[in-house]
Amino acid sequence: MLEQFHVPEDIAYRVQHDALRDTCAELLEKAGLPEADARLAADVLVASDLRGVETHGVSNLMRSYITGLGNGHLNPHPNMRIVRETPACATIDSDAGMGVVIAPRAMEIAIEKGKATGAGLVTIANGRHLGMAGYHAMMALEHDMIGQCMTACGPSFVPTFAAEAAIGTNPIAIAAPAGEEPPFVFDAAMSILAANKITLAKRLGVDLEPGWIANPDGTPITEAGPVPDEYMLLPAGSTRELGSHKAYSLGVVVDILGGLLNGSPAGPMAPRGNNNHFVAAYDIEAFIDVQEFKKGMDEYLRALRDLKPAPGHDRVFYAGLPEHEETAERKEHGIPLHPEVIDWFRSACSELGVEFRL
């Protein structure tokens, strides 16, 4: 995540991840989730903060989830069921269950199918926000598998040449194991900004860069400035000349696999607040010897990070390496939270009868 979206160290409260996870779990349980589901949801959120992906951590999502449990948007006791199945594939109706609970369980199904057939593919209808897509993709790593997760959101960004929002931010995550190197973990929205980054920018009072958002008529805003009252998100690339059609089309791919494939309306037809998903697990051993694959991954990833850096840069990264390093740092020194977020936790704990121990 870009530095301007991080909480400045001089105002940050450093919170230990175990205490944060326990607090989130207790709050979610008080809001109506069963204990096991509350702990799973809390783990997804805190894992995001540990990796430095604060857009999908406790700061933005805890209050959203508790509100959703209270107003009925999120079903705390969903009847998750498989409605269509083959040895390798499944279609799930998640019954409006929290994506941070349903998606990991769907990934477990994909992993078991992948072990049996070589590849497990699961598409999920009637879904809700699943947090950090990378969490679910990374579940495959401990099984020597390649994991994939994508989520089809309601209309959020304007397609290339359009003046109306029609495609969700529609993140795609892919995780591949290595031997000695940290795993490759790609996790990115197809919009130029994840929607939650706008929330962070407002909280921190930072300007947005040129080309990050558009005016209400779809025209990219080409000057840096604060978040305006009215705006629309753009696909990665911003304009056709800079490749926006590529991210726009990848967003359509996510709508197809995560929406249309399970019978859900997608893109402009998708109801706001509904997020439908697609997860997959590919068994490496079905294609190549696992150790040979991991050796190849180590060599490849080292070659990438050993590249000569361009002027003004200290090193070259690959997806997943900065997050791996950030996790180690935050486990030792704590997760930085904004004072406004700490105030929200203090208030929520008081309201729901949970001990405040952050």
N, C-alpha and C positions, 0 to 999 in steps of 0.2 A: 504494500500500500504506500502511496506517495507520502512524503514526510509531512506535507501540510495537513493531512487528515489525522495525524497522530495527536494525542493530547500533549501539549507542552509539558516538559518535565517539571517546570517550576510551579505548576498548579496541579499536577497529577497526584492522586492518591494511589499508592502501590498496594494492591490487595493480593493476598495469597490465593492461589488457584483452588486449593482444597476448600477453604472457607467460602469462596465465591460459589463454587459448585454446590456445596451443602445449602447455602442460603437460597440459591435459585431453585434447588429441588424442593425445599420446604415451602417456598412461596408458591410454586406451581402446584404442589400437592394441596395447599390451602385453597388454591383457586379451583380445585376440582379434579385434578389428574390423580390417577392411582399412583401409589408410591414408586413402583418400578418404572412407570412411564415418566414420572416427574424427574427421576434421577437420570434417565436416558436423555430426556430433553435438555436438562441442565448440562450434561456432559457434551452434547453437541454444541451448545452455546459457548461454554468455557473453552472447549478445544479451539474454537474459532478465535477467541481472544488470545489464547496462548500463541497461536500462529501469527498474531498481529493483524488478523482480518477483522478489525473492529466493526466494520459495517454489519457483520452478521453475528456479532457477539451479544453480550448482555446489555450493552448500552442502548441499542436500538430495539432489540427484539423482546426483552422481558416484558416491558410495559405493553407492547403490542399483543403478545401472547396472553397475558393476564386479562387484558381488555376483551380479546376474542373469546376466551373461555367464559367471561362474564356475560357477553351479549349473545352468545349462541353461535357465533361464526365458527368457532372451533368446538368439535364434539369431544368431550373428555373420555367418553366410553364408546368409541366407534366399533362397529361390527365389520372389521377388516376381513374381506373374503376374496378368494380366487373365483372369478366368474368364467374364466376360460383358461385351459392349460394343455401343454404338451410336455414331453420330457425336458425340453430346453427352454420353453417359454411360458409366461403366465401373464394374464391380465387381472389386475386387482382393483376392486372398488374399496376405497379407503374410508368411505362413509364420513367425510369431512373431519377425519382425525388429523391431529397435528402432524405436519410433515416431518418434524424432528423426531417423531416417534414411529410413524408409518414407514418412512424411507429406509431407516436402518433395518427394519424387519423385512421389508421387501428385498433389501440387498442380501440379507441372510438367505432368502429363498433363491436369489440369483446365484449366490455362491454354491449352494448345495446342488443346484441344477448344473452349474458349470463344472463341478467336480464329477458329476455323473455323465455329462455329455460333451464336455469341452468348452461350452459357452452357455451361460444362463442369462436370459433376457426377460426383464419384467417391466411392463408399462402399467401406470397407476392412475386411475381416474378418481374424480370427486375428491381431489386433494387440496391441501393447504400448504403454506410456506414451509420449506424444509430446512431453513438455515443455510449453513455453508455446504454447498454441494460437494466440496472436496472431502468432507468428513465421510460421506457415504461411499464415495469412490475409494477412499483409503482403507475401508474395511477389508477390501480384497487383498491388500498387501500381505497381511500375516498368513494368508493361505497360498502364497506364491502365485497370485493371480493378478491380472490387470483389471482394475476397476473403472467403471464409467458411471457417471450420473449427470442427468440434465433435467431441468425443470421448466415447463412451459407456463409462463406467468400471463396475467391479463395484459391488455394493451398498455405499453409504457413508452416505447420510442417510435419516432416517425420513420417509416421506410424511406429510402432514397427517393427524392423528388416528391414526397407526399407532404401534405399539410395537416395530417391527422395522425395521432398515435394509433398504432395497429399491432405492433409486435411487442411481446414481453421482453424484459431484460434477458431472459432465457439463458442462464449460465450453463456452461458445459465444463465438467470436471473429468479428468482422466488421471489415474494414478498407476505408475508402473514401478515395480520393485527393482532394487539394485543389490549388489553384494555388500561392498564396503562403503559405497557412497550413499548419502541420503537419497531417498526415492524421488523420482520425478513426479511432481504433482502439479498439474495445470488446472486452474479453476478460475474462470473468467466469465463475466457477463458479455453478451453480444452488443449491449449498449456501450457507448464510450465510457460511461460511468454507471456503476451500480446505483440504483435509486437511493439506497441508504447512505451513500456518500454525500448526497445533498443534505441529509439530516445532520451528518457530521460537520459539513461546511457551515451550516447555520449555527450549530452549537458552538463551534470554534471561532466563528466570525471571520472566516478566510474567504478570499476571492476564488472564483472559478476561472480556469484558464480559457483562452480563446478557443472556440470550436467545441466546447464540452456540452453546451446546451443550445437550444434553438428558441427563437421567439414563438409566440402562439401560432404564427402563420407557417412555421416550419423552416424559417430562414435561420441558418446557424449564426449565433452571436460571436463575432470575430474579435471582440475586445474582452480583456480580463475585467472581472467585476464581481460584486456580491451576488448572492442568489436573488433573482428578481421574484416579484410576487407571482408572475405567470411565466411559465416556460415549458418546454418539452424536451425530453431526452432525445439524443441522436444515436444512431448506430456507430460502433467503433469505426473510425475513419472520417466521420463527420460529413464529408462531401463525396460525391461520385469520383471526383478527381483524386481523392486520397483513399479510395477503396471502400467507401461506406456500403456499397452493394454487396461486398463479401460478408460483412457481419450481418447485414439485413437478411441475406439468404441463409446463413447459418442459423439465424433466429427462426427462420421458417422450418429448417430441418428439425429443430427442437420441438416446434409446434406439431410437426408430423409424428415424431416418435413419442413425445410425451403427451400429446393431445389426441390427434385424429386416430392414432393407432389403438387407443382404448375407447374410442367413441365419444370423446369430449369435444365441445366446440373450441376452436382455436383462433388465435390472432384477434381480428376485430370483433369476432363473435363471442369471445371468451368473457365470462363475467369477471369483473374486477374482484380481487380477493381470492379467487380460485387459482390454485397452482397444481398442475398435473405433471407427472414425473415419468422418467425412464431410467432404469438402472440396469447395469450389466456387469458380469464377471467372466473373464476369459482365462481359462486354465492354461498357463504357459506350457505345462508338461504335455498338453495335447498337440502342441506345435513344435516344441524344441526342448531339449534337456534344460531343466530349470537353472542349474549351475552354469551352463554355457550361456544362457540368456543373461544371467546376472553379471557374469564376467564381461560380456559384451556391453551391458549397460554401464558398468563401472568405467570401462575404457572410453565409451562415448561421452559420458557426463564429465569425466576428467578432461577430455579433450576440449569440451566446451568451456569449462571454467579456467582452463590454462591458456585460452586465447589471449593475445595481446590486447589490453584495453585501449579504447579510443582516448584521445587527449581529454583531460578533465575527469576521467573515471579511474577508479583504483582497481577494479576487477570486473570479471564477467560472471554473471550468474546463470543458472538455469531454473526453470519453474520448480518450486519446492525447496530450493536451497536456502533462500532468505528466511522462509517460514520455519524451516528446521532450526536454523540458528536463533531465530527469535523465540522459539519455544524454549530452548535451553536457557536463554537469558531471562525470560519471564518466569520460568519455574524457580529460578534462583532469587530474582529480585522482585517478583510480584507483577501483577497485571496493572498497568496504569489506567485509572478511571477518572473521568472528568468530575469536578465537584458537583455539577448538576446531576450527574448519574448517582453519585453517592447520596445526594439529598433525596433522590427518588427512591433509592433502596431503603433509606431510613424511614421515609414516609410509608412505603409499601409494607415494610416489616411491622411497623406500628399498627397499620390498618388491618393486617391479616393475622396479627398475633404471632409473629416469628421473631426470634431473638436477633437483633442487629449485631453482628460480630465482624463487620468488615473493617 
